[in-house]
């Protein structure tokens, strides 16, 4: 690196964020590392806190949860050193997302409250909208779908008013997932397709890949398995190119369900085994529970009630641990349907 002044470091950060949006993860991480090294020398604590947090979010989106956590905690330390209220707000919000992924919802709620308090003091309307959306995810996990939709709609309206297309695409993804869960498939399709239009116009490969995969889930639900398979394969290919283990695991879960719907039960089991292995290091309790639910479904279809029972017992425990009572109740009903 030839430039070590703060302006040069800012350029490195900007290039890192651009590479991240285009899906060039390795280049993005390298640029973040160069920028962080320069900022540490220059003692630009506010920008250093931002760069560490953005690098952490890239790790988080790849499924590298512990690496993301370390970046976020370092970011918060520097935010406190420089007294940046806005950086502290963002740091608490990011730590809340990590706690949520790990299934610690009480800690997540506490951190979101702290984030909102600091965001309010900083006058950061965009971050307040992001926190509102993230709290909607918590409500969704707990089965309070009315409250989840209200939170999503509130943040969506705020982002639309601000012409913030990036944030709009995030909320549309969460809304589409909620509509899918509720069985409102046409609304889900329209919502995901609107998000895709935005992601493509912004050349945001990560968000596009996630939206395509979630749209595939709708195609499966309504029986359009060819469309689902194409969308799932596209998302999986993009995730593998980026080294995005989180989306890879999600795509494998989707592929396994497609295989099960087609009656290819042994293929489905094999795919799920790979997916469960892929998910092991992600620390995503909800995803792990969903994988086990799928494994139980396919095991039952194969007539293997013992494996189905074991998978569903573990899935039910995980769903209950993360507060996903709606899913836990569904699993317990499936367990009750198994032959004694």
N, C-alpha and C positions, 0 to 999 in steps of 0.2 A: 504494500500500500504506500503511495507516495504522498497523499494528503493526510495531515493529522490535525488540521484546525477544525473548529466546530462546524464551519460551513462545509468542509469536505466530508466530515462525518455525517452531516445531514444528507448530503448527496448519496452517501453509501446506504443510509437508512431508506431513503426514497427508492433506490434501486433494489434494495432487499424486498421492500413491500411490493414493488412491481413484479419482481421475479416470483414472489409468493402467489400473487394473483394469477399469474400465467401458469402456475403449477410446477415451476422449476425450483423444487424444494431444496436440492443440494446447493444450488447457487445462492438462493435466498439465505440459507443458514450461514454460508461462508461470508456473505456480505454483512449480515448481522454481527458475526464475530469480529470482522474487521472494524465495523463501526463502534462496537462496544469497547474494543481495545483502544481506539482513538479517544473515545469519550471519557474513558477512565483516566487517560493521561491528561486530558484537558480539564477534567473535573467539572464537566457539564452534566450536573446531576439530574436535572429535569429531563433532558433528552436521553440520558443514559437509562433513567427509569422507564421511559417510553420504549426504547429499543429493547430492553430486557423483556418488557411485557409483550411486545409484539413477537419477539422470538419465542417466548413462552406459548403464545397462542398458536404459532405455527406448530410447535411440538404437540400442543393439545389436539389440534385438528388432525395430526398424524396418528393420534392415539398414544403418544409418548407422555403419559400422564405425570410420572415422577419428574421427568425433565422439565415439563411445563411448570409444575409446582415449584421447583428450585428457581426457575427464572422469575416467577411471580414474587416469591419471597424476597429475592434479591432486589427486584424492582421496587417493592414496597419499602425496603430499607433505605434505598437511595431517595425515594419520594419523601420519606420522613426527614432525611438529612437536609434536603433542600427546602423543606416546608411547603411542597406543592400539594395543595388540597385536591386539585384535579387528579394528579397522579395517584394519590392515596385512594381516591374514590374508585378509579379504574382498577387499582391493585386489589382492593377488597372485592370488587365485582368478579374479577378473574379467579381469585381464591374461592369464592362462593361456587363458581362453576365446577372447580375441581372437587370441592366437598360434595357437590350434588352428584357428580359422576361416580364418586366413591361410595355413594349411598348414605352419606352423613347429612341428612336433610335438616336436622336441627342446627348444625354448624353452618350449613349453607344459608338458612334463613337469617341467622345472626349476622353473617357477613354481608348479605344483601342489604340488611337494615343499615349497617355501617356505611356501605357503599352509597346508599341513597342519601344518607345524612351529609356525607362529604360532597356528593354531587350537587345537592341542593345548595350548600354553602358556596360551591364554585360556580353555581349558575349554569351547570352543564346539562342542558335540556336533552341533548342527544343521549348522554349516558343514562339519564333518568328513564328515557324511553327504552333503552336496552335492559335496564334493571327490571322495568315493568314487564318486558317480554320474558326475561329469565324467571321471574316469579310466576309467570303464566305456565312455564314448563313444570315448575314444582306442583302447581295445582293440577296440571294434566297428569303427572305421575301419580298423584294421590286420588285421581278419579273425580276431582271436582271440575268437570268439563265446562260448566257454565262460567265459573270464575276464570278458568283458563282462557276461554274465548273472549271474555270481557277484557282481560289483561292484554291479549294479543291485539284485539281491535283498538284498544286505547293507544298502544304503542304504534300500531300501523297508521292510525290517523295522524299522530304527531310526526312520524317520519314522512308521510305523504305531504303534509303541510310544509315541511322543511325541504321538500324535493330531494330527500336523501335516499336515492335509489338503492345503494348498497344495503342500508338497514332495512328498507322495504323488502328486499329479496329474502333477508333472514326471517322476517316475521311471516312472510308468505309461506316459507317452508314449514314453519311451526304450525301455522293455521291449516295448511294442507294435511299435515300429519294428524292433527286433531280431527279434521273432517273424515279422514280415512278411518280412524279409530271408531268414530261415531256411525260409520256406514253411509256417510253423505258423499258418495263417490263422485258424482258429477261436480259438486262444489270443490271437491279435492282436486279433480283434474283441472278445472278452470284456475284454481289458485296456484297449483304447481306450474301450469303453463305460463301464467303471468310472471311468476318468479323466474322461469327459464328465459323468457324474453329479456328481462332485465339483466340476468347474469350473462347471457350471450352478448348483449350490447356493451357490457362492461369488460368483456373478455375475462370473466372471473371463473376460471376452470374448476376451482374447488366447489364453489356454490352450485355451479351447473351440474357437476357430477353428483352431488348430494340430492339435488332436486330430481334429476333423472332417475336415481335409484328409488327415491320415495314415490315417484310416479309409477315405477315398475310394480311397487307394492299394490297400487290401485288396480293396475292391469291384472295382477294375479287375482285380486278379490272379485273382479267382475268376469273372470274367465278368459281374458285376452292373453293367453299364455305366450303366443308368439311375440306380441308387442312387449310383454314383460321380459321375455328372454333377451330380446335385442337391447332393451333399456338396461337390464342388469349387466349384460356383457360389456356394454359401453362404459358403464360406471366402473366396473371391475377393472377394465383395461386402463382407464385413466388413473384409478387409485394405485394400481401396480406400478405405473410409470412414475407416479409421484412418491412411491414408498409410503403411501397412506394406509397404515395398518387398520385404522378404525373403519374406514370405508370399505376396505377389502373384507373385513369380517362381516360387516353389514351386507355386502353384496353376496358373500357366500351363504349367508342365512337366507337371503332372497332366492338365490339359485336352488338351494336345497328345497325350499317350499315349492318352487316351480316343478322340480323333479318329482316331488311327492304328489302334486296335483296331476301329474302325467302318469302316475303309477310306477315310476322308476324308484322304488323304495330303497333298494340297495345303493343306488347312486346318491340318493338323498342323504343316507346315513354317512356315506364316505365324505360327501361335501361338508356335512355338519361336523364331522370329526376334524377336518382341516380348519373349519371356521372356529370351532371351540379352541383349538390349539392357537390359532391366530389371535383370538380374543383374550387369551390368558394373561398377557402382559399389559393389557390396556387399563386395568382397574375400573372397568365400566360394569358396575353391578347389574344395571338394568339390561344391558346387552347380553351379559352372561346368562341371566335368567331367561331371556327371550330365546337364546340358543338352546337351552335345556328344554324349554317348552316345545320347540320344534322337534328336538330329538325324541321327546316323548310321543309326539303326534305320529312321527314316522315309525317309531318302534311299535306302537299300537297297531298301525296299519299293516305291519309285518307279522302281527300276531304275537309279538314279544311283550307280554304284559309286565313281566318282571323288570325289563329295562325301562319301560315306560313309567312304571311306578317310581323307580329310583330317580329318573330324570325329573319327574314332576314334583317329587318330594323336595328335591334340592331347589328346583325353580320356585316352588311356593315359598320356601324359606327365604330365598333371595328377594322375591317380590315383597314379602312382608317386611324384610329388613329395610328396604328403600321406601317403604310407605306406599307401595303400589297395590292398594287394597283391592281395586277392581280386578287387576290381573291375578292376584292371589286367590280371590274368590273363584275366578274362572278355572284356575288350576285345581283347586280343591274339589270343584264339581267334576272335573275330568277324573280325578283320583277316585271319587266316589262311584264313577261309572265303570271302573275296572272290575273284572271278576275277582272275587275273593280268593 
